[in-house]
Amino acid sequence: MTAPAAGAVYDRGYRPYAGPRGGRNAAIGAVYRSTLRRALGFRRSWRQKFLPWALLGIVTIPAAINVGIAYLTRDTAVQPIEIITYREYVGVSSTLLLFVALVAPDVLCPDRRQRVLSLIFARPLSGTDYAMAKLAAIGSILFAFSFLPQVVLFVGQMLVSADGSLDYLTEHAEVLWQVPLAVGVLALYYAAFGLAIASLTNRRIVAGASIVGVLLVSSTVSAILVQGDASPAFEAIDLLALPLLVRDLIFEGRIVGDDFRLAGFDGGEPLAVAAYLAVVGISLGVLLWRYRWTEA
């Protein structure tokens, strides 16, 4: 007769949490930080890290080339060559549209698809808090990725300027407020628009394709109308160009360039601002509406 097997008793009781409680602000901060980490690929595989940092490198290339040319020609008789201006560089940041199309769905759709929103909102967190934290996180990344290349361009040009760093700083002092304001306008626009579209579905592929599709379709329709007999005012429905029109107002005080038919059009500047505010306002409204049910 074999002896019975020895048994073990485990005391796995539960104790109440006795640590610090952050409340609503801490919950908002947690959502903000987790969104930043997810969007930038932290604690994720290298595939998720590659895109954001590759895009940052791509948008920094024009600044590096511009500074390199200025450095090579500063002690020669060659006139300084400026391959890109600070105003034009804001347009280069539009390449971050790809980042928005991939990241905005990635930070919203999984929560709805996996049905974890009810768990998230079990904490002192409202739907508005959740949506605004997501918006702030994506907007912060877009601002940083648009602003850092401009810093490289400005500091590099200042250091290699033949006239001296102080003279360059004095001559380009207005850039110190124009660039942050312009990239802020771009970041808010893309973040609000991208998240609003992504909030309408729980499928990331559908959301990403919809973001790019709506922008491209609006641009195509606007171009067809403007090139025909329609008024140049129809350029205001070009959702891809709207933040660039506002950029021109920040840098030049008016819409400039041959690419924009609103340049020189009577009332074109107020129309561009109104259209920009309308898109941002509608986007924010859609985003908040999608999470209104959490406000119980």
N, C-alpha and C positions, 0 to 999 in steps of 0.2 A: 504494500500500500504506500503510495507516494505521498509526501507531505504537501499540504496545500501551498500554492504560490503565495509569496509574501506580497501584501498589498501596501499601498501608500496613500496617505490622505493629504490633499493639498488644500490649504486655506487661501482661496482666491476671492476674498471679499473685496468689495468696492468701497473706496473712500471718496467723499466729496472733494471737489477741487478747491484748494485753499490758497491758490496763488493770486496774483493781481488780476483784476478784471478791467479791461480797457474801455468797454462800452462801445458806443456807436462809432466814434472817431477811429478807434483801433480797428474795428471791423472794416471800415472804409479803407483805411491804410493797408490792411491785409489784402483786400481785393486789388488795390492799386499795385502793390508790390508783386503779387502773384501774376498779375497781367503783364507787368514788365518782364518778369523772368520767363514767362511762357513765350512772349513775343520775341525776345532776344535769344531764346534757345538755351537759357541757363538750366542746368540739371536735365538736359534733354540730349538726344543723340547729335552727332556732328551734322547730320542732315538739316536739323532745325536751326543749328547755329550758322550754317553756311550762308544762307540767303541774306539775312540782315547785315552781316559784316561784309559780305561781298558787295552789297549795294552801297554801303558806306565807303568802301574803297573805290568803287566806280565813280561816285559823285565827287570824290576828292581828287581824282586824276586831273581835271582841268586846272584846279588851283596849283597842283604841284608843277604842271607843265608851265603855267604862266609865271610862277616864281622862278623856275629854272631858267626860262628865257631871259627874264629880267636880270638874273644874276650873271648870266654869260655875256650879256651885252652892256652891263653897267659901266665898264671902263673902256668902251669902244665908241667910235663915232656913229655907230648905228643908232637910229632913233628908237626909243623904247617901244617895244611891240606888246600890245595888250590884246591877247587872244580872247579874253572874256571879261566883261564888266561885272560889277556887283549886282546890277539889275538883271543882267542876262543869267547870272548864276542861279538866281531864284527859279528861273525857268528850267535849268538843269535838274533842280530838285524835283521836278515833276516826274522824273523817272522812278521816284519812290511810290508812284501809283501801283506798281507791281507789288511792292511791299504791303501796301494797304489791302490790295485784293487778296493776298494770301493770309495776312495776319489778322485782319478784322474778323473774318469768319472763324479763324482758329481760336480766338479768345471769347467768342460768344456762342457759336453753334454747339460745341460739345456740351455745355451746361444744360442747354435746352434738350438736346438729343438724348442725353443720358439721364434726364429727369432729376437733376440734383438741385434745381432752383429752390424747391421747397426746403431742402436741407440748409442751403445758404441763407435763406430768409428766416430760418428758425432763430437766427441770431438777431441782435438789434440793428437790422440793416433793411432799409426800404428799397423799393424798386428804383427810385430816383438815385439813391446812394450808389447802388450797384452800377447803374448805367453811367453816372457821372464819373465814377472811379475808372471804369473801362475807357471812357472818353479821355480822361486826363492822362491815363497811361499811354494810350496810342498817340495822343497829341504830343506828349512829352518826347516820345521816341522820334516822331516825325520832325519836331522842332530841333532836337539835337542833331539828327542826321542831316538836316538842311543847314543848320547854323555852324557846325564844326568845320565843314569845308570852307565856309566864308571866313572863319577865324584863321584857318591856314593861309588863305589867300591874302587877308589883310596883314597879318603879322609877317608873313613872308615878304610881301611887297614893301612893307615898312622897313624891314631889316636890310633889304638889298637895294633900296632906293638910292640913286646917285646923289640926290639932293639932301639926304640925311633922313633919319627916322622921324625926328621931330617935325620937319617940314612936311613930310608925307602925312603924318598924323594930323597936322593942322589943316592941310589942304583937303583931307578926306574925313573931316570930323563928322559931317552929316551922315556918313555911312554907319556910324556907331548907333544911331537910332533907326535909320532906314532899314538896315538888314534885319535886326531882330523883329521889327514890326512886320516886314514883308514875309519872313519865314513863319511868323506866328499866324498870319492870315492864311498862308498855305496849309500849315499843319492843322489848324482848326477846321478848315474846309474839308480836307481829305478824311480826317478822323471822324467828323460828324457824318459825312456822306457815307463812308465805308461802313461804319457801325450801324447806321440806319438801314442800309440794304441788308446787312448780315443778320439783323434782328428779325427779318421777315421770314426766315427759313431756318431749319435746323441742319441743313446739309451744306457743308463747307464748299463743295465744288459748285453747287448752284449759286451760293452767295458770291463767291469769287468771280464767276463768269458774269453774274448780273452787274457787279460793280463796274467791271471793265466794259461790258456791253452797253450799259446805260450811258456812260460817258462818251464812248465812241459813236453811238447812234445819235446822240444829241449834237455832237460835233459835225457829223456827216449831214444831218438834216439842216443844221444852221448854215453850213457851207453851200448846200444846194440852193437854199432860199436866198442867201445873200448874193450869190453869183448870178441868180436870175434877176427878176425885176422887183424882188421884195426889198423892203427897207433895210438899211444896215442895222437897224434896231434888232433884227432877228439874230444878230450875233450874240445877243444877251442870253439866248437859250443854249449856247455852246457851253456845257458844263465843264468841259476840259479847259477852256480858255478863261473862264470867269476869274479864278484867282490871279491869273497873269494880268488881266485888265486892272484889277485892284492894285497889283504890284506896281504897275506903271504910274498909278496915281500917287503912290507913296514916294517913288523915286523922282518922278518928273512933274507931278502935279496935274498930269493929263495923260490920256492914252496916246501912245506913240507907236511908230513902226508901221511898215507896209503890210504886215501880216494881219492887222486888225482894221476892219472896215469902220469900226466905231471911232477910230482916230479922226478927229475933225468933224464928226457928226454932231450936230447941235443937240445937246442934252445927252450925249453918249456917256459922259462920266457919271452923272447921277443915276442913269439907267444901269450902268455896270454895278455900282454900289448897291442899288436896290435889288438887283438880281442876285448878287452875292449874298446879301442878308436874307433874302427869301429862301435860297437853297439851304443855308445854314440853319435858319429858323425851322423850316419844314423838316429837315433831317433830325434836329433835336426833338421836335415834336413827335415824329414817328418813333424815335428811340425810346422816349419816355412813355409814349402810349403803349408800346409793346410790353413794358414792364409795369404798367399801371395796376395790374391785378394783385401785385404784392403789397399794395398800400391798403392793408386791412385794418 
